[in-house]
C-alpha cells in the first residue's frame, strides 16, 4: 500500500503566503469590458474609501488585454475627485507592447495582465471616498481586445511627517 502524505502543510503554506501578499492592499477592483471591447462611452468609475491619511499609498491600474488589441500603447484620461468634490484630470500614456510587438505584462495564452503605475507614495489629505474615473483616449472609439480594467491601491508603509513620527 502506498504511503499517504498529508497535503495540509502545503495548503497552509499557500494560504499564509496569499494572506501576507495581500496585507498591504487597501483597495482593488476591476470592471469587465462587454464583448471584450472598451467603448469610448464606457468610463469605469472606482470609489475608493480612505480612512488612513498618515501612510503613503501606491496607485496602479491593471489592464487585461488579448493579442487582438491593435495598438502598442494606450492613452488614458484619469479624473480623480476628492471627498470635498475637487477634481483633477491626468492624461497618461502607457506602452502595452515594444517596437517588435512583444506584449508587456504577465499571463498565458493570448491574455496579458499589465500593471500600469499611476502615482507613488500618495498621502490622501482627508478621509472619505475618492473617485477615479477612467476614459480611454485613443482615436478609435472601440478598443477591441480588452477584457477588463482595474485599480489597486497599496499601502507603502511610509508614514507622513505630519504624524510626528520619522
C-alpha positions in Angstrom: 0.0 0.0 0.0 1.5 3.4 -0.9 2.4 5.8 1.8 -0.1 8.7 2.2 1.2 12.1 2.8 -0.8 15.0 4.1 -1.3 18.0 1.8 -2.4 20.1 4.8 1.1 21.7 5.3 1.2 22.7 1.7 -2.3 24.2 1.8 -1.4 26.1 5.0 1.8 27.5 3.5 -0.1 28.6 0.3 -2.8 30.3 2.4 -0.3 32.1 4.6 1.6 33.3 1.5 -1.6 34.6 -0.1 -2.6 36.5 3.0 0.8 38.1 3.6 1.0 39.2 -0.1 -2.4 41.0 0.2 -1.8 42.6 3.6 -0.9 46.0 2.1 -3.7 46.2 -0.4 -6.1 48.9 0.6 -8.4 48.6 -2.3 -8.7 46.6 -5.5 -11.4 46.3 -8.1 -11.9 45.8 -11.8 -14.6 46.4 -14.4 -15.2 43.9 -17.2 -15.5 45.2 -20.8 -18.6 43.9 -22.5 -17.7 41.9 -25.6 -14.0 42.4 -24.7 -14.2 45.9 -26.2 -13.7 49.2 -24.3 -16.1 51.7 -25.8 -15.3 55.4 -25.5 -18.6 55.9 -23.7 -17.7 53.3 -21.1 -15.9 55.2 -18.3 -15.2 52.9 -15.3 -15.5 54.7 -12.0 -13.8 53.3 -8.9 -14.9 54.6 -5.5 -12.0 54.1 -3.1 -12.8 54.5 0.6 -9.9 56.1 2.5 -9.5 56.1 6.3 -5.7 56.3 6.6 -4.3 59.7 6.0 -0.9 59.0 7.7 0.6 56.3 5.4 1.6 56.6 1.8 -0.1 54.7 -1.0 0.9 53.5 -4.4 -1.9 53.6 -7.0 -1.8 51.4 -10.1 -4.1 50.4 -12.8 -4.4 46.9 -14.2 -5.4 46.1 -17.7 -6.0 42.7 -19.2 -5.7 42.6 -22.9 -5.6 39.9 -25.6 -3.2 39.7 -28.6 -6.1 41.1 -30.7 -5.6 44.6 -29.0 -4.5 46.5 -32.1 -2.1 49.1 -30.6 1.2 49.2 -28.8 0.0 51.9 -26.4 -3.0 53.2 -24.7 -3.9 56.8 -23.6 -6.0 57.3 -20.5 -7.8 60.3 -19.1 -7.9 59.8 -15.3 -10.1 62.1 -13.3 -9.6 61.9 -9.5 -12.2 63.5 -7.3 -11.6 64.1 -3.6 -14.3 63.7 -0.9 -14.6 67.5 -0.9 -15.5 67.4 -4.6 -12.3 68.8 -6.1 -11.2 67.1 -9.3 -8.0 66.9 -11.3 -7.6 65.1 -14.6 -4.3 63.5 -15.7 -3.5 62.5 -19.3 -1.4 59.3 -19.4 0.2 57.1 -22.0 1.3 53.5 -21.3 3.0 51.1 -23.6 1.5 47.6 -23.8 4.0 46.2 -26.3 7.5 47.0 -27.5 8.6 48.1 -31.0 8.6 44.4 -32.2 5.1 43.7 -30.9 6.1 41.8 -27.8 3.4 42.3 -25.2 4.1 43.6 -21.7 2.7 42.0 -18.6 2.1 38.6 -17.4 -0.2 35.9 -18.5 -0.7 32.8 -20.6 -2.2 32.1 -24.0 -3.5 35.3 -25.6 -4.3 37.1 -22.3 -1.8 39.6 -20.7 -2.3 41.4 -17.4 -0.2 44.6 -17.3 0.3 46.8 -14.2 0.2 50.5 -15.1 1.8 52.6 -12.3 -0.2 55.8 -11.7 1.0 57.5 -8.5 3.6 56.5 -5.9 3.7 57.3 -2.2 0.5 59.3 -2.3 -0.8 60.7 1.0 -4.6 61.2 0.9 -5.1 64.6 2.6 -8.6 63.7 4.1 -10.5 60.6 4.9 -13.6 59.8 2.8 -14.3 58.4 -0.6 -12.0 59.2 -3.6 -13.4 58.6 -7.0 -11.2 57.6 -10.0 -13.0 57.9 -13.4 -11.1 56.4 -16.3 -11.7 57.1 -20.0 -9.5 55.8 -22.8 -8.1 58.5 -25.0 -7.5 56.6 -28.2 -8.6 57.8 -31.6 -10.7 54.7 -32.1 -14.0 54.8 -30.2 -14.0 51.0 -29.8 -10.9 49.3 -28.4 -11.2 45.6 -29.1 -9.1 43.1 -27.2 -9.6 44.5 -23.7 -11.0 42.1 -21.1 -11.1 44.4 -18.1 -9.6 47.4 -16.4 -8.9 47.8 -12.7 -7.3 49.8 -10.0 -5.2 48.8 -7.0 -4.3 51.0 -4.0 -1.5 49.6 -1.9 -0.1 50.9 1.4 3.6 51.8 1.1 4.3 51.7 4.8 5.9 55.1 4.7 4.4 57.5 7.3 3.6 61.1 6.8 5.8 63.6 8.7 2.6 65.2 10.0 2.1 62.2 12.3 5.2 63.3 14.3 7.0 60.1 13.6 10.0 59.7 11.3 
